[in-house]
């Protein structure tokens, strides 16, 4: 799984945990809903500015977001090893 896919999984799950709409998060990040959907679908990665707004909108700090991303990548690697 790519970094885009890992990142998209994290933000989508977090948004759902907080019961937020894509439109709400996009507004908090000052991006279009379509641009947010591209992030959530794993088709793009955010700019640094958008990443900062995104972390705030999802009630995460950047360090926590980075740790979540590392943990997700580790889980994926372990799953891949288990299927070999």
N, CA, C and O of each residue as an XYZ file, in Angstrom:
336
protein
N       0.847     -1.177      0.000
C       0.000      0.000      0.000
C       0.891      1.239      0.000
O       1.900      1.288      0.703
N       0.517      2.220     -0.780
C       1.320      3.432     -0.916
C       1.088      4.391      0.252
O       0.157      4.220      1.039
N       1.947      5.391      0.348
C       1.796      6.421      1.378
C       0.465      7.154      1.208
O      -0.179      7.516      2.192
N       0.060      7.367     -0.033
C      -1.225      8.032     -0.295
C      -2.373      7.212      0.282
O      -3.272      7.751      0.928
N      -2.333      5.907      0.041
C      -3.405      5.039      0.527
C      -3.416      4.975      2.050
O      -4.483      4.975      2.664
N      -2.246      4.921      2.656
C      -2.164      4.902      4.115
C      -2.696      6.194      4.705
O      -3.468      6.182      5.664
N      -2.278      7.304      4.127
C      -2.721      8.604      4.601
C      -4.233      8.737      4.454
O      -4.914      9.212      5.363
N      -4.751      8.315      3.305
C      -6.190      8.442      3.066
C      -6.988      7.608      4.062
O      -8.041      8.040      4.531
N      -6.500      6.431      4.380
C      -7.190      5.567      5.349
C      -7.253      6.245      6.718
O      -8.287      6.213      7.384
N      -6.158      6.849      7.126
C      -6.100      7.511      8.433
C      -7.080      8.677      8.507
O      -7.844      8.785      9.466
N      -7.063      9.548      7.502
C      -7.926     10.731      7.591
C      -9.399     10.356      7.454
O     -10.259     10.978      8.079
N      -9.687      9.358      6.651
C     -11.081      8.933      6.489
C     -11.619      8.343      7.791
O     -12.720      8.682      8.224
N     -10.835      7.456      8.414
C     -11.264      6.853      9.677
C     -11.429      7.913     10.767
O     -12.394      7.875     11.530
N     -10.498      8.847     10.838
C     -10.571      9.898     11.860
C     -11.784     10.796     11.641
O     -12.478     11.156     12.591
N     -12.035     11.157     10.379
C     -13.197     11.996     10.074
C     -14.484     11.303     10.508
O     -15.379     11.932     11.074
N     -14.568     10.005     10.238
C     -15.769      9.250     10.614
C     -15.890      9.128     12.133
O     -16.995      9.197     12.669
N     -14.766      8.946     12.832
C     -14.793      8.887     14.299
C     -15.370     10.159     14.890
O     -16.086     10.124     15.891
N     -15.055     11.280     14.263
C     -15.516     12.580     14.750
C     -16.891     12.970     14.196
O     -17.420     14.035     14.517
N     -17.460     12.094     13.362
C     -18.779     12.332     12.760
C     -18.814     13.637     11.970
O     -19.762     14.417     12.063
N     -17.752     13.851     11.189
C     -17.654     15.052     10.358
C     -17.919     14.686      8.905
O     -17.634     13.568      8.475
N     -18.457     15.622      8.165
C     -18.643     15.408      6.735
C     -17.376     15.812      5.982
O     -16.539     16.554      6.495
N     -17.257     15.314      4.770
C     -16.148     15.721      3.920
C     -16.210     17.229      3.669
O     -15.181     17.904      3.625
N     -17.409     17.738      3.508
C     -17.601     19.159      3.255
C     -17.096     20.004      4.421
O     -16.474     21.047      4.225
N     -17.375     19.535      5.638
C     -16.935     20.276      6.825
C     -15.409     20.318      6.902
O     -14.820     21.379      7.111
N     -14.780     19.168      6.732
C     -13.317     19.107      6.818
C     -12.693     19.948      5.705
O     -11.727     20.675      5.936
N     -13.243     19.846      4.512
C     -12.723     20.649      3.390
C     -12.810     22.135      3.721
O     -11.861     22.880      3.475
N     -13.932     22.568      4.271
C     -14.095     23.969      4.653
C     -13.085     24.404      5.694
O     -12.540     25.505      5.614
N     -12.832     23.547      6.672
C     -11.844     23.853      7.714
C     -10.438     23.975      7.131
O      -9.593     24.692      7.667
N     -10.199     23.266      6.031
C      -8.879     23.277      5.392
C      -8.777     24.318      4.280
O      -7.723     24.463      3.661
N      -9.851     25.032      4.028
C      -9.904     26.025      2.940
C      -9.581     25.418      1.583
O      -8.890     26.021      0.762
N     -10.100     24.197      1.361
C      -9.963     23.545      0.063
C     -11.355     23.128     -0.402
O     -12.298     23.114      0.389
N     -11.480     22.797     -1.657
C     -12.771     22.352     -2.165
C     -13.085     20.951     -1.647
O     -12.193     20.198     -1.255
N     -14.357     20.628     -1.657
C     -14.759     19.281     -1.254
C     -14.115     18.257     -2.177
O     -13.684     17.195     -1.728
N     -14.050     18.572     -3.462
C     -13.431     17.657     -4.427
C     -11.950     17.429     -4.103
O     -11.461     16.303     -4.192
N     -11.245     18.485     -3.732
C      -9.829     18.342     -3.363
C      -9.690     17.460     -2.123
O      -8.773     16.644     -2.036
N     -10.603     17.626     -1.167
C     -10.562     16.776      0.024
C     -10.856     15.325     -0.353
O     -10.209     14.411      0.157
N     -11.818     15.110     -1.231
C     -12.143     13.749     -1.664
C     -10.939     13.089     -2.326
O     -10.717     11.890     -2.159
N     -10.166     13.864     -3.074
C      -8.953     13.326     -3.694
C      -7.963     12.861     -2.627
O      -7.296     11.842     -2.803
N      -7.863     13.603     -1.519
C      -6.995     13.191     -0.416
C      -7.516     11.903      0.207
O      -6.759     10.965      0.455
N      -8.822     11.875      0.455
C      -9.423     10.731      1.135
C      -9.446      9.488      0.252
O      -9.483      8.368      0.762
N      -9.424      9.673     -1.056
C      -9.397      8.536     -1.982
C      -7.981      8.081     -2.307
O      -7.795      7.122     -3.056
N      -6.987      8.756     -1.754
C      -5.599      8.365     -1.978
C      -5.036      8.814     -3.306
O      -4.007      8.306     -3.752
N      -5.710      9.773     -3.948
C      -5.253     10.246     -5.254
C      -4.273     11.412     -5.175
O      -3.667     11.787     -6.179
N      -4.117     11.981     -3.987
C      -3.160     13.081     -3.823
C      -2.745     13.182     -2.365
O      -3.349     12.575     -1.481
N      -1.707     13.958     -2.140
C      -1.243     14.263     -0.782
C      -1.374     15.769     -0.575
O      -1.289     16.533     -1.536
N      -1.578     16.205      0.666
C      -1.782     17.632      0.912
C      -0.485     18.425      0.896
O       0.602     17.895      1.130
N      -0.636     19.706      0.613
C       0.494     20.624      0.792
C       0.738     20.746      2.290
O      -0.082     20.305      3.095
N       1.852     21.335      2.659
C       2.152     21.513      4.077
C       1.082     22.357      4.759
O       0.643     22.021      5.859
N       0.660     23.436      4.133
C      -0.388     24.281      4.721
C      -1.667     23.494      4.937
O      -2.276     23.573      6.004
N      -2.079     22.734      3.925
C      -3.305     21.944      4.042
C      -3.148     20.875      5.105
O      -4.095     20.590      5.838
N      -1.975     20.281      5.201
C      -1.723     19.266      6.219
C      -1.916     19.840      7.619
O      -2.492     19.183      8.486
N      -1.445     21.041      7.840
C      -1.595     21.696      9.142
C      -3.072     21.941      9.444
O      -3.538     21.652     10.546
N      -3.809     22.474      8.461
C      -5.243     22.695      8.648
C      -5.989     21.378      8.845
O      -6.916     21.298      9.652
N      -5.589     20.365      8.118
C      -6.226     19.061      8.206
C      -6.042     18.453      9.592
O      -6.986     17.925     10.179
N      -4.828     18.531     10.105
C      -4.575     18.010     11.460
C      -5.451     18.736     12.472
O      -6.015     18.110     13.370
N      -5.566     20.041     12.330
C      -6.410     20.819     13.244
C      -7.883     20.414     13.099
O      -8.575     20.210     14.097
N      -8.353     20.300     11.866
C      -9.758     19.946     11.621
C     -10.104     18.571     12.181
O     -11.239     18.328     12.590
N      -9.122     17.672     12.196
C      -9.340     16.316     12.692
C      -8.887     16.143     14.141
O      -8.774     15.025     14.642
N      -8.632     17.264     14.797
C      -8.217     17.269     16.214
C      -6.997     16.390     16.463
O      -6.952     15.623     17.425
N      -6.017     16.514     15.585
C      -4.748     15.804     15.714
C      -3.622     16.818     15.645
O      -3.756     17.856     14.997
N      -2.515     16.527     16.306
C      -1.336     17.349     16.056
C      -0.501     16.618     15.002
O      -0.703     15.430     14.755
N       0.416     17.322     14.398
C       1.193     16.735     13.302
C       2.012     15.532     13.749
O       2.185     14.583     12.985
N       2.513     15.564     14.971
C       3.287     14.434     15.484
C       2.407     13.191     15.588
O       2.829     12.097     15.213
N       1.194     13.354     16.093
C       0.272     12.230     16.198
C      -0.084     11.697     14.819
O      -0.149     10.484     14.616
N      -0.314     12.594     13.879
C      -0.632     12.184     12.514
C       0.527     11.387     11.908
O       0.302     10.379     11.238
N       1.750     11.832     12.138
C       2.919     11.117     11.628
C       3.049      9.742     12.286
O       3.376      8.759     11.620
N       2.790      9.676     13.594
C       2.843      8.391     14.298
C       1.777      7.438     13.774
O       2.034      6.245     13.609
N       0.586      7.959     13.515
C      -0.492      7.145     12.950
C      -0.073      6.587     11.595
O      -0.322      5.420     11.291
N       0.557      7.421     10.791
C       1.002      7.004      9.467
C       2.070      5.913      9.571
O       2.021      4.925      8.839
N       3.020      6.089     10.466
C       4.047      5.060     10.670
C       3.429      3.758     11.154
O       3.800      2.683     10.682
N       2.493      3.843     12.087
C       1.839      2.644     12.615
C       1.056      1.920     11.517
O       1.074      0.691     11.447
N       0.378      2.674     10.672
C      -0.372      2.079      9.561
C       0.563      1.367      8.600
O       0.266      0.260      8.151
N       1.690      1.992      8.279
C       2.663      1.361      7.383
C       3.215      0.074      7.995
O       3.424     -0.906      7.280
N       3.453      0.064      9.305
C       3.943     -1.128      9.992
C       2.899     -2.244      9.949
O       3.241     -3.398      9.693
N       1.624     -1.909     10.200
C       0.554     -2.914     10.133
C       0.480     -3.529      8.737
O       0.306     -4.739      8.592
N       0.611     -2.700      7.728
C       0.548     -3.198      6.352
C       1.714     -4.131      6.053
O       1.534     -5.167      5.413
N       2.904     -3.771      6.512
C       4.084     -4.603      6.286
C       3.913     -5.944      6.976
O       4.285     -6.978      6.421
N       3.356     -5.940      8.182
C       3.147     -7.189      8.925
C       2.105     -8.058      8.227
O       2.247     -9.280      8.178
N       1.069     -7.439      7.692
C       0.054     -8.207      6.960
C       0.630     -8.824      5.700
O       0.313     -9.963      5.354
N       1.479     -8.068      5.015
C       2.107     -8.584      3.806
C       3.016     -9.754      4.120
O       3.047    -10.729      3.369
N       3.760     -9.677      5.221
C       4.647    -10.760      5.632
C       3.839    -12.006      5.990
O       4.255    -13.129      5.705
N       2.680    -11.797      6.618
C       1.849    -12.919      7.045
C       1.239    -13.664      5.864
O       0.930    -14.850      5.975
N       1.066    -12.995      4.755
C       0.466    -13.641      3.587
C       1.487    -14.316      2.685
O       1.120    -14.999      1.729
N       2.778    -14.127      2.988
C       3.829    -14.727      2.154
C       4.079    -16.149      2.543
O       4.930    -16.811      1.948
